Amino acid sequence: MEKLLEVLNPLIQFVLVCVGLWYTVETRKLRQQSERQSKAALGQKRLSIAPYLVSGLVNPLSEDEDASESGDSAERAELKKAIEDARKNDELLYFVGVSNPTDKVAIQVDIYLYDKNKKSYLLGDTGHQVLSSKDHEIISVSRPYMTESEVTAEIKADHGLHAEFARAVSQRKETHSEIYVLYKDIEGFSYLAARQFKEEDDGDIVYRQQNFFFSGLE
């Protein structure tokens, strides 16, 4: 009997090890499946509350602007003078229009604009913190210029999308400038909408397709 046990003991140990390995592998598979299901559920939730903002350069003094945005003649004259003064001081460079065509609400909206000629970034006026459903805002973009590292640090601190920002930058054509719109949904999830554009010699603006970046949905 003792000899039989001596023979069987290594076999029993081997079987126990195999069972343990099988259990470990199956448990890992179940955990990975559960994680995938949780991410899929989170992704569906994100998509159900995500606002999709659309950006582009605008001229706030254009005669084609909606009356609610242009205001009356006195307001337009005041706005025109403010713009002219800022441009004389070489401060104001762009106006970015941001629209929310969805029925969701965007909060903490931040605008950065990459100027290909200066190879630097500009920060938009951050006075507009909420963009409601079907709403539209015109945001001024002015000096001083910022470096890419400075912009990355701000985006990391405010939105946690520094990796997504780096991905957007890597896709940018050297011949194009780019508008970056960062914002959050009502639950605090962050998004990045990046849109490249090129100013033609005749003054026309040519846009590339806008790209959206999200965190935590890989």
WOHUGI-V598754 format. One line per field, one symbol per residue. ss: DSSP state (h for helix, s for strand, l for the rest). phi: phi as a letter, one per 40 degrees, with the letter a starting at -180 (. if undefined). burial: # if it has 16 or more other ideal C-beta (glycine too) atoms within 10 Angstrom, else .. A space follows every 50 residues. Layout:
ss = ???
phi = ???
burial = ???
This chain:
ss = lhhhhhhhhhhhhhhhhhhhhhhhhhhhhhhhhhhhhhhhhhhhhhhhhl llssssslllllllllhhhhllhhhhhhhhhhhhhhhhlllsssssssss lllllssssssssssllllssssslllllssllllssssssssssslhhh hhhhhhhhlllhhhhhhhhhllllllsssssssslllllssssssssssl llllssslllssssllll
phi = .cccccccdccccccccccccccccccccccccccccccccccccdccbc cbcbbacbbcccccccdcccgccccccccccccccccccfbcbabbcbbb cccbbbbfcbbbbcccccfabbbccccbcbbcdgcabbbcbacccbcccc cdccccccbgbccccccccccccccbcabbbbabccbgcbabbbbcabcc ccgcbbbcccbbbbbgbc
burial = .............................................#...# ###.#.##.#....#....#............#........#######.# .#.###.#######.#...#####...#..#...###.####...#.... ##.##...#.##.##..#...#...##########...#########... .........##.###...
